[in-house]
Amino acid sequence: MAPPREPVAKLSLGVRKNVRDEFENKVPALKQAMEKLGFPDYAFVVNPNQIYAYAPEDSYGRNSTGACIHDYFENFISRLSDFTDKGKDTEAVNALQKVAPKNVVSLVPDDDDRFSYCGLDIKEGQVWLYFNADKLGYNIYDAAARISEAIDVAIDAEGIDDLPIGIRRGIKQYLDGKHDERQKRLEKMLGMKYTFEADIAKNLAFLRAHKEQVNDASYIDRLPEFVGYYFEGALSGIGWKGFQGDDMLQDGFNEAAEKGVIRFEVVEKIDEGYYCDCVFEDGECKLRTIPAQFGVNVDSVCEKILDRL
């Protein structure tokens, strides 16, 4: 890790002109682009003299310092546009606003050698774009590639009581967005309306606490998606067991699940030999698995449902 480099005392007239023409004169357009995404009054902070000190001879950063600076900020906005679905994803917009309320993005050297080429961090209430001290101008588009992860890290660091943005998006896509359709399918099979429920925060915390047991740790970040798979597995299992049109089976199920709830939960223990299971407790039908089997053989969740009634 090399020591930080001092900003150059004075930029040449040609460099200053490039900074003016290719960066400073384009800041209003950058601000306008941010405002369209739901981030008004954003400031783009950089010290061109410092940037120039890191620019190798005959490089993009040396020959077109202003354009290079502009590219980092412009590509940050492009990544942010993708992340927020052009500002239409209010969950994403609000998440960044919570952890970066100062409305500032700064471009600085990565003197700690954290990033191979460039990267992003969110701390002290603002966004920081970093370039590797020896690779100014390389892979500029990747500087903000991990913005979602950076927001989640900032949320944890700030102690904000929010679910990760990926989890919240998953709830919207895989659970809330498909709930009514699943409800209609199950009502057709059982003659009674049910809700599909899961305490995502509680299950997420439990899985994280037992992360070393999970078959594939990446599944944890896809929790809502997998909960949806368990719900689909239950629908398939109930269908296979012939509940639709059978009054005896329907009455047995509806009596045992009188509260009208299909609930998913990760627990410490289920019957030995099972990947997942369903039980009837507290007037609900509960779909259960354990950390070691989370995401495995989800279609078998209602395999023993007739034995449970």
N, C-alpha and C positions, 0 to 999 in steps of 0.2 A: 504494500500500500504506500504510494508516493505521497509526499506532503502536498497540501493544496498549493496551487499556483496563484501568484498575485496577479490581479488585473493589470493589463498593459497601461502605461501612463497616458498614452494618447494614441488614438486610432488615426490612420492616414485619412486624408480627405476622401479618397476613393472608397474606403471601407465605411466611413461615416455616411457617404451618399447612399451606399447599398443598404445600410441599416435604415436610413430614412425612407428610401423608396420602397424597399421590399418588406420592411417590418412596420416601422412606425406609422407610415401612411395607410397601412392595411389593418391597423388595430381597430378602427371603427367597424370594419366588416367582421372582424373576429367577435367583437362585442355583440353585434347584431345577430350573428349566428348562434351565440350562446343564449341570447334573449329568446330566440325562436324555440330553443329547447326547454325554456322555463327557468333560465338562470340570468336574470337581469343584472346590469351594472358589474360585470366581471372585470377584474384587473389582470393584465398580463405583465408579469414582472420578470425582468431579466437585466443583467448588466452586460452589455455587448463587449465592454473592455475585458471582462472576465472570460466570456465565451471565447473571445479571440485568443486569449492566452492558452487555450486548450486545442486550438486548431492547428493540425500539422501543416507543414509546408505543402503548397499546391493541392490543397484539399477543398472540398465543398465549403466547409466551415471557414476556411481562410479566404477563398476567392469570392464567396457570396455569403458573408456572415449574416446579413439581414435576412436573406432568403432562407438560410438554414434555420435561423431562430423562428421565423414565421412557420416553417414546415412542422416544427415540433408542436407549436400551438394549434395549427390547423388540423394536424392529424389527431391531436388530443380531442378536438371538437368532433372529428369524424368518428372516433371510437365512442365518444360520449353519445353521439347521435344514434349509433347502433345499440348501445347499452340501454338507452331510454326509449328506443323505438321512435326516434325523431321527436322526443318530448312527450309522446302520447302515453308512455308508461309512467303514471304518476307515482307508483311505488318506487321506481328507480330514481326519479327526480327528487322525491322527498328524502330518500336515503342519502343521496349526496349532499343535499342541503343541510341535513342534520349534522353530518360530520365535517362539513366544510362551509360553515356559515359566513366566513369572511369574504366569500366570493372572490378569491384570489387563486391564481395558478402561477407558479414560479418555475423557471427553467434554471437548473443549477447543475454543477458537476457532481458526479458520484465519486467523491474522493475516498469513500470507504470500500469501493470495489464490490458493491452489492450486486450489481447488474452486469451481465456480459456485454450488453450494448447500451441498453437504456431501460428505464422503468418508471414506476409511479408509486408515490406514497401519499397518504393523507394523514396529516398530523398538525397540531397547533391550529386547527380550525381552517386549514386550507389545503390545496392540492399542490404537490411538488412533482415536477417532471425532472428526471435525472438522465444524464448521459454519462457513459463510461468515460473516465478521464482520458483514455487513449483512443476513444472511438467516437468522437464528435461527428455527427452526421450519418452514422451507420444505423440501418434498420429503424429509421425514425418512426415509422408507422407502428412499431411494436411498443413504443414508450408507454402507451395507456392500454395495452392489450389486456392487462389483468385488473381493470378498474373495479370489477365486481368483487374480486378477492380483497382488494385494498379497502373497499368500503366496509366489508365484513370485519376485517382486522381492526379498522378504526372504530367500528361500533363496539367491538369487544373491549378495546383499549379505553374507550370513553365510558364504559359501563352502561351504555344505552340498552334498555330492555326491549330489544327488537330481535326478531328472527332474522337470520341471514337473508339477503335479498334473493338468492337462488331458491331458498326454501319458500319464501313468500310467493315467488313467481310460480313455483311448483304447485302450491295450494290452489292458486287461481286457475292454473291450466289443467291439473290432473284431478282435483277434487271439486272445487266450487263449479268449475266449468262443465263437469260431467255429472254432477249430483242429480239434477232433475231427470236426466235420461236414465240413469241407473234406478232412480226411484220408480219411474214408470215401468221399467222392465220387471222389477221385483214385485210391484203391486199386481202386475198381470199374473205372476206365478203364485202369489200368496193371498191375493184378495184383500190386502191391507197395506196402507201406506207406511213406509219406513223411511227414516233418515239415516244417512251414512255419516258417521262421526269418528273423529280421532283427535286426541289432544296432541297436536304436532309438537308443541314446545316440550311437553312432558316426555314424549317418546324420543325426541331428538336428544334431550338431556340424558336419558337412560342409555341410548346407543353410544353417545359420546363417552359416557362413564365406563362403558364396556367395549370400547373401540377395539381393543386387542383381541376380542372374541369374535368380532364380526367377520364373516367369510370374505367379504370384499369391502374394505373401508370406504371406497368411493360410493357405495350404496347409501351411506349415511347422508351425504349431501343431496341425494335423490329421494329422500324420505317420502315426500308427497307422491312422487311417481310410483314408488313401490306400494304405498298404501292403496293407491288406485288399483294396482295389480291384485292385491289381496281382495279388494271389493269385487273386482271382476272375477276372481277365482271363486268367491262365494256365490256370485250370480250363476256362474257355470255349474258349480256343484249342486246348488239347489235345483237348477234345471235338470241336471242329469238324474237326480234322485226322484224325479216325477212328482213334484209338489203341485205343479199347475194342473188344475182340474180334479185334484184329489182332496176332497173335503176333510178326510181324516188327517192327512199330513198337514194340510193348511191349519186346521184347528189346533193341532199339537204344537206347531211352530208359533202361531200367533198367541196362544195361551202362555207359552214359555217366554215369549218376547213381547209381553203385553205393553211395554213402554214404546214400542215401535222404533227401536234403535238397533242398527247394525254398527258395532263399535270395533275399531282396530286398536290393539295395544301390544307393546313389547313387554314381556314379563320375564321374571327370573327363571321360571320353570314351567314346562308343559309335560304331558305324559311322555314317558321314555319311548323312543323309537319314532317320534313324529317330528316333522319339519315345522309344522304349524297345525293349529287345531281350532275348533270352535266350541264354545261352551255357552250355556245359558245361565246367566247370573243376574240378580237384581233386576229382573224383567227385561233384560237386553240379550241380544245375540252378540257374543264377543269373539272376534277373530284374534287369535293369539299366536305369537311366535316368540322365540328367544333370540338374543343377540347372535349366537353362534349359527343360527339357521335363518337369520333375517334375509329375505329376498330369495330364498331357496324353495323350489317346488310350491310356489304360491297357489297353483291350481288345486292343490290337495287340501286347502284350508277347511273345506266342508266335507271331506271324504267320509268322516265318521258321524255326520250330522244326525242320522237316524238313531245311532246309538246314544246320542247325547239328549235325545228327547224322551 
